[in-house]
């Protein structure tokens, strides 16, 4: 009897001292990179979610060839992933490959999470093929070189400090016209390693995307989409340049400041003797510099939205004040409806429009999660994407319990 009591006491003490079991469970995760990625693409995020941070066991990362189309990519993924109690977390084109694998075999994973994936296609791929991306660069070069091409009168009418600054705007104009205007196309499309086969599969209006849009499975799904803040172009450029998104904004603002200063110098000169005699000419010179600043501040962001398929022009009827051709006085003012081209844009992560990452209108769709203030490149950085992923892992996003991973 004493021995039995002793055993019960020891067992009771052991149970009392044992850690309280977690309600979430351990999971194996297959991390699938995107277009042009490799085994290291998800490394930073994977390392930070390995135990003890999260009960992710056997996190699997591998490198896949992405240049031979989505089905070929998917075949590679299928042969290296999957299994009981395993979920996939995929970035960019990796999500399109995961969808294909899931359609082929919906028992491959217990759940699929896509992050910034072009599930309705990626217009940026098409834009690099049909010349739209190059037109965007060419427009930037043209607008940014208008001011430097005519020089500046700064050395003659303002302080030596500002004069020295503007004396180098010729070099700045040449340099920034080629780096700023092309930084996104060169950094993004260059790193994506686009090929004709993959471009065709990513075409939103192409046969592959049109055919797969109606196909789905019962596998639990979460689609994470990035909503980058304005100015989207420069934030995305900064991130893809291996800097921060604010770095890109600061770079653009620095150049905008130079161009605006140069423009203001010309405008002041237009009212200053002896330049006043040629007021229109000096005003025109100011406008040339202002054109570069306007492109950096406004037109470039609208143009990039068109490149990635998140912006479009539509005609709208607008009620506006109009002066007759022979009268510009208020007494002649008339109001009338006119049809104008209005630029409209959708939210995006700077590369993939929100509607594509959410698979709007597509059948393979699950719980939708927004990643606020995140662009396409930042999705692979733990500090940037962890609030969103942690929300999914803890169940705070309202997603499926299959994705909940204990600590």
C-alpha positions as CSV (number, residue, x, y, z in Angstrom):
1,X,0.0,0.0,0.0
2,X,2.9,2.4,0.9
3,X,4.5,1.6,-2.4
4,X,1.3,2.3,-4.3
5,X,0.8,5.6,-2.5
6,X,4.4,6.6,-3.3
7,X,3.9,5.9,-7.0
8,X,0.7,8.0,-7.1
9,X,2.5,10.8,-5.3
10,X,5.3,10.8,-7.8
11,X,2.9,10.7,-10.8
12,X,0.9,13.5,-9.3
13,X,4.0,15.6,-8.8
14,X,5.2,14.9,-12.4
15,X,1.8,16.0,-13.8
16,X,1.8,19.1,-11.7
17,X,5.3,20.1,-12.9
18,X,4.7,19.3,-16.5
19,X,4.2,22.3,-18.9
20,X,0.6,23.1,-19.9
21,X,-0.1,21.6,-23.3
22,X,-0.6,24.1,-26.2
23,X,-3.8,24.0,-28.0
24,X,-2.1,24.7,-31.3
25,X,0.0,22.1,-33.0
26,X,3.3,21.5,-34.6
27,X,3.4,21.7,-38.4
28,X,5.7,21.0,-41.2
29,X,6.0,24.0,-43.6
30,X,7.1,23.9,-47.3
31,X,8.4,27.4,-48.1
32,X,8.0,28.0,-51.9
33,X,9.9,30.9,-53.5
34,X,8.7,33.0,-56.4
35,X,9.9,33.9,-59.9
36,X,13.7,34.2,-60.1
37,X,14.0,33.1,-56.4
38,X,16.1,30.4,-54.8
39,X,16.6,28.3,-51.7
40,X,17.5,31.4,-49.7
41,X,14.5,33.5,-50.6
42,X,12.5,32.5,-47.5
43,X,15.5,31.8,-45.3
44,X,15.1,34.9,-43.1
45,X,11.4,34.3,-42.4
46,X,11.9,30.5,-42.0
47,X,14.7,31.0,-39.5
48,X,12.7,33.3,-37.3
49,X,9.7,31.0,-37.2
50,X,11.7,27.9,-36.3
51,X,11.5,26.7,-32.7
52,X,11.3,28.1,-30.1
53,X,9.5,31.0,-31.8
54,X,7.0,28.7,-33.5
55,X,6.4,25.0,-33.7
56,X,7.4,24.7,-37.3
57,X,9.1,21.4,-37.7
58,X,11.3,20.4,-40.7
59,X,10.8,23.7,-42.5
60,X,11.5,22.8,-46.1
61,X,13.2,25.3,-48.5
62,X,14.5,24.4,-51.9
63,X,15.4,26.1,-55.2
64,X,13.3,25.6,-58.3
65,X,13.6,26.6,-61.9
66,X,11.0,29.2,-62.7
67,X,11.7,30.0,-66.3
68,X,9.9,27.2,-68.1
69,X,6.3,28.0,-67.2
70,X,4.0,27.4,-64.2
71,X,3.3,23.7,-64.8
72,X,7.0,22.9,-65.0
73,X,7.6,24.8,-61.8
74,X,4.7,23.0,-60.2
75,X,6.1,19.6,-61.2
76,X,9.3,20.4,-59.4
77,X,7.5,21.6,-56.3
78,X,5.3,18.5,-56.3
79,X,8.2,16.1,-56.2
80,X,9.9,17.8,-53.3
81,X,7.1,18.8,-50.9
82,X,3.9,17.7,-49.3
83,X,2.9,15.2,-46.6
84,X,0.6,14.8,-43.7
85,X,0.1,17.8,-41.4
86,X,2.1,20.0,-43.9
87,X,1.2,23.4,-45.1
88,X,2.7,25.4,-48.0
89,X,3.6,29.1,-47.7
90,X,4.4,30.5,-51.1
91,X,5.6,33.8,-52.5
92,X,4.8,35.4,-55.8
93,X,4.8,32.9,-58.7
94,X,5.3,30.1,-56.1
95,X,1.7,30.5,-55.2
96,X,0.6,29.9,-58.8
97,X,2.7,26.7,-58.8
98,X,1.2,25.6,-55.5
99,X,-2.3,26.2,-56.9
100,X,-1.4,24.0,-59.8
101,X,-0.1,21.2,-57.5
102,X,-3.2,21.4,-55.3
103,X,-5.4,21.1,-58.4
104,X,-3.5,18.1,-59.5
105,X,-3.6,16.5,-56.0
106,X,-5.6,18.2,-53.3
107,X,-4.2,15.8,-50.7
108,X,-0.7,17.0,-51.2
109,X,-0.9,19.6,-48.4
110,X,-3.3,20.2,-45.6
111,X,-3.4,23.9,-46.3
112,X,-2.0,26.5,-48.7
113,X,-1.0,30.1,-48.0
114,X,-0.1,32.3,-50.9
115,X,1.7,35.6,-50.3
116,X,1.6,38.2,-53.1
117,X,0.9,35.6,-55.7
118,X,-0.3,36.5,-59.2
119,X,-3.3,34.1,-59.2
120,X,-5.1,36.2,-61.9
121,X,-1.8,36.8,-63.8
122,X,0.9,39.5,-63.7
123,X,0.7,42.3,-66.2
124,X,4.2,43.4,-65.4
125,X,5.4,40.2,-67.2
126,X,3.5,41.2,-70.3
127,X,4.6,44.8,-70.1
128,X,8.3,43.7,-70.4
129,X,7.4,41.8,-73.5
130,X,5.2,44.2,-75.4
131,X,7.3,47.3,-74.8
132,X,5.1,49.1,-72.3
133,X,7.8,48.9,-69.6
134,X,10.4,50.3,-72.0
135,X,8.0,53.1,-72.9
136,X,7.7,54.0,-69.3
137,X,11.5,54.2,-69.0
138,X,11.8,56.3,-72.1
139,X,9.2,58.7,-70.9
140,X,11.1,59.2,-67.7
141,X,14.4,59.8,-69.5
142,X,12.7,62.4,-71.7
143,X,11.1,64.3,-68.9
144,X,14.1,64.2,-66.6
145,X,16.5,65.4,-69.3
146,X,14.4,68.5,-70.3
147,X,15.8,70.7,-67.6
148,X,19.5,69.6,-67.7
149,X,19.4,69.9,-71.5
150,X,18.9,73.7,-71.3
151,X,21.2,74.3,-68.2
152,X,20.5,76.7,-65.4
153,X,20.9,80.4,-64.7
154,X,21.4,79.7,-61.0
155,X,25.0,80.8,-60.9
156,X,24.1,84.3,-62.0
157,X,21.3,85.2,-59.8
158,X,21.4,83.3,-56.5
159,X,23.9,82.4,-53.8
160,X,27.1,80.5,-54.5
161,X,25.9,77.5,-52.5
162,X,22.8,77.0,-54.5
163,X,24.7,77.8,-57.6
164,X,27.2,75.0,-57.0
165,X,24.3,72.6,-56.3
166,X,22.7,73.5,-59.6
167,X,26.0,73.5,-61.5
168,X,26.0,69.7,-61.3
169,X,22.4,69.2,-62.3
170,X,23.5,68.3,-65.8
171,X,25.3,65.3,-64.4
172,X,22.5,64.6,-62.0
173,X,19.9,64.8,-64.8
174,X,21.8,62.3,-66.9
175,X,22.5,60.0,-64.0
176,X,19.0,60.0,-62.5
177,X,17.3,59.8,-65.9
178,X,18.9,56.4,-66.4
179,X,18.7,55.1,-62.8
180,X,15.5,56.5,-61.4
181,X,13.5,56.0,-64.6
182,X,14.7,52.5,-65.0
183,X,15.4,51.3,-61.5
184,X,12.2,49.4,-61.1
185,X,12.2,47.8,-64.5
186,X,15.8,46.9,-64.2
187,X,15.8,45.8,-60.6
188,X,12.5,44.0,-60.6
189,X,12.2,42.4,-64.1
190,X,15.9,41.7,-64.1
191,X,15.7,39.8,-60.8
192,X,12.5,38.0,-62.0
193,X,14.4,36.2,-64.8
194,X,11.4,36.4,-67.1
195,X,11.3,34.0,-70.1
196,X,8.7,33.8,-72.9
197,X,7.2,30.6,-71.6
198,X,6.6,32.0,-68.1
199,X,5.4,35.3,-69.5
200,X,2.8,33.5,-71.5
201,X,1.6,31.6,-68.5
202,X,1.4,34.9,-66.5
203,X,-0.5,36.8,-69.1
204,X,-3.8,37.7,-67.4
205,X,-5.6,37.2,-70.7
206,X,-3.6,34.2,-71.8
207,X,-4.8,30.6,-72.2
208,X,-3.2,29.3,-68.9
209,X,-4.7,31.9,-66.6
210,X,-8.1,31.8,-68.4
211,X,-8.3,28.0,-68.1
212,X,-7.2,27.7,-64.5
213,X,-9.4,30.5,-63.2
214,X,-12.5,28.2,-62.8
215,X,-10.6,25.3,-61.1
216,X,-10.6,24.8,-57.4
217,X,-10.2,22.3,-54.5
218,X,-11.4,21.8,-51.0
219,X,-8.0,22.4,-49.4
220,X,-8.0,25.2,-46.9
221,X,-6.5,28.4,-48.4
222,X,-5.3,31.8,-47.3
223,X,-4.4,34.5,-49.8
224,X,-2.3,37.4,-48.4
225,X,-2.1,40.5,-50.5
226,X,0.2,43.5,-50.0
227,X,-1.1,47.1,-49.9
228,X,1.9,49.3,-50.3
229,X,1.6,53.0,-49.4
230,X,2.1,55.9,-51.9
231,X,4.3,56.6,-53.6
232,X,4.2,53.0,-54.6
233,X,6.8,53.3,-57.3
234,X,9.6,54.6,-55.1
235,X,8.8,52.5,-52.1
236,X,9.0,49.4,-54.2
237,X,12.1,50.6,-55.9
238,X,13.9,51.1,-52.6
239,X,13.0,47.6,-51.4
240,X,14.1,45.9,-54.7
241,X,17.4,47.9,-54.5
242,X,18.1,46.0,-51.3
243,X,17.4,49.1,-49.2
244,X,14.2,50.2,-47.4
245,X,11.1,51.5,-49.0
246,X,11.7,54.9,-47.4
247,X,15.2,55.0,-49.0
248,X,13.5,55.0,-52.4
249,X,11.1,57.8,-51.4
250,X,14.0,59.8,-50.0
251,X,16.0,59.4,-53.2
252,X,13.2,60.6,-55.3
253,X,12.5,63.5,-53.0
254,X,16.1,64.6,-53.1
255,X,16.0,64.8,-56.9
256,X,12.6,66.4,-56.9
257,X,14.1,69.1,-54.6
258,X,16.9,69.8,-57.1
259,X,14.6,70.0,-60.0
260,X,12.1,72.3,-58.2
261,X,14.9,74.6,-57.0
262,X,16.2,74.9,-60.6
263,X,12.6,75.6,-61.8
264,X,12.1,78.3,-59.2
265,X,15.4,79.9,-60.2
266,X,14.2,80.3,-63.8
267,X,10.8,81.6,-62.7
268,X,12.5,84.2,-60.5
269,X,14.8,85.2,-63.4
270,X,11.8,85.7,-65.6
271,X,10.9,88.7,-63.4
272,X,14.4,90.0,-62.9
273,X,16.2,92.5,-65.2
274,X,17.6,92.0,-67.7
275,X,15.8,88.6,-68.1
276,X,12.4,90.4,-67.7
277,X,12.7,91.5,-71.3
278,X,12.4,87.8,-72.3
279,X,9.9,86.8,-69.5
280,X,8.2,84.1,-71.6
281,X,11.5,82.4,-72.5
282,X,12.7,82.2,-68.9
283,X,9.3,80.9,-67.8
284,X,9.6,78.2,-70.5
285,X,13.0,77.3,-69.0
286,X,11.4,76.9,-65.6
287,X,8.7,74.7,-67.1
288,X,11.4,72.4,-68.5
289,X,12.8,71.8,-65.0
290,X,9.4,71.5,-63.5
291,X,8.5,68.7,-65.9
292,X,11.2,66.5,-64.4
293,X,9.9,67.2,-60.9
294,X,6.3,66.5,-62.0
295,X,7.3,63.2,-63.5
296,X,9.1,62.1,-60.4
297,X,6.3,63.2,-58.1
298,X,3.2,62.2,-60.1
299,X,3.4,60.8,-63.6
300,X,5.9,58.1,-62.7
301,X,3.7,56.6,-60.1
302,X,0.7,56.6,-62.5
303,X,2.8,55.2,-65.3
304,X,4.1,52.4,-63.1
305,X,0.5,51.4,-62.1
306,X,-0.2,50.9,-65.8
307,X,3.0,48.8,-66.2
308,X,1.9,46.4,-63.5
309,X,-1.8,46.4,-64.5
310,X,-3.1,48.2,-61.4
311,X,-3.9,51.4,-63.2
312,X,-6.0,52.2,-66.2
313,X,-7.6,55.2,-68.0
314,X,-11.3,55.3,-68.3
315,X,-13.5,58.0,-69.8
316,X,-15.9,59.8,-67.5
317,X,-18.3,62.7,-67.9
318,X,-17.3,65.6,-65.7
319,X,-19.2,68.9,-65.1
320,X,-16.6,71.6,-65.5
321,X,-16.4,75.4,-65.9
322,X,-15.6,76.4,-69.5
323,X,-14.8,79.8,-71.0
324,X,-15.8,80.5,-74.6
325,X,-12.8,80.9,-77.0
326,X,-13.3,84.6,-77.4
327,X,-13.8,85.5,-73.7
328,X,-12.0,84.7,-70.5
329,X,-14.0,86.8,-68.1
330,X,-16.2,85.4,-65.3
331,X,-19.2,86.9,-67.0
332,X,-18.6,84.5,-69.9
333,X,-18.1,81.5,-67.7
334,X,-20.3,78.5,-68.6
335,X,-20.7,75.1,-67.0
336,X,-21.0,72.0,-69.2
337,X,-20.5,68.3,-69.2
338,X,-17.3,67.1,-71.0
339,X,-15.9,63.7,-71.4
340,X,-12.4,63.4,-69.9
341,X,-9.8,60.6,-69.6
342,X,-9.6,59.8,-65.8
343,X,-6.8,57.7,-64.5
344,X,-8.0,55.1,-61.9
345,X,-5.8,52.6,-60.0
346,X,-6.2,49.6,-57.8
347,X,-4.2,48.8,-54.7
348,X,-1.1,46.7,-55.2
349,X,2.2,45.6,-53.6
350,X,4.0,47.4,-56.3
351,X,4.3,44.3,-58.6
352,X,1.1,42.3,-58.2
353,X,-2.3,44.1,-58.1
354,X,-4.5,43.3,-55.1
355,X,-7.2,41.7,-57.3
356,X,-4.7,39.2,-58.6
357,X,-3.2,38.3,-55.2
358,X,-6.7,37.9,-53.8
359,X,-7.7,35.9,-56.9
360,X,-10.8,38.0,-57.3
361,X,-13.3,36.3,-59.6
362,X,-11.3,33.1,-59.5
363,X,-12.5,29.8,-58.0
364,X,-9.4,28.8,-56.1
365,X,-10.0,31.2,-53.3
366,X,-9.9,31.1,-49.5
367,X,-9.6,33.5,-46.5
368,X,-8.2,36.9,-47.6
369,X,-5.6,38.7,-45.4
370,X,-4.2,42.1,-46.1
371,X,-0.6,43.0,-45.4
372,X,-0.8,46.8,-44.9
373,X,2.2,48.9,-46.0
374,X,4.0,45.9,-47.5
375,X,5.4,45.7,-51.0
376,X,6.3,42.6,-53.0
377,X,10.0,42.5,-51.9
378,X,9.2,43.2,-48.3
379,X,7.1,40.0,-48.1
380,X,10.3,38.0,-47.8
381,X,11.6,40.1,-44.9
382,X,10.7,38.9,-41.5
383,X,10.5,42.3,-39.8
384,X,8.0,43.4,-42.5
385,X,5.8,40.4,-43.0
386,X,5.9,38.9,-39.5
387,X,2.9,40.9,-38.1
388,X,0.8,39.4,-40.9
389,X,2.1,35.9,-40.7
390,X,2.0,35.8,-36.9
391,X,-1.6,36.9,-37.1
392,X,-2.4,33.9,-39.3
393,X,-0.4,31.5,-37.1
394,X,-2.2,32.7,-33.9
395,X,-5.6,32.7,-35.6
396,X,-6.1,36.4,-35.1
397,X,-6.9,37.0,-38.7
398,X,-10.0,34.8,-38.6
399,X,-8.5,32.3,-41.0
400,X,-8.7,28.5,-40.9
401,X,-7.4,26.7,-37.8
402,X,-5.3,24.5,-40.0
403,X,-2.8,27.3,-40.2
404,X,-2.6,27.9,-36.5
405,X,0.9,27.0,-35.2
406,X,1.7,27.0,-31.5
407,X,4.6,28.6,-29.7
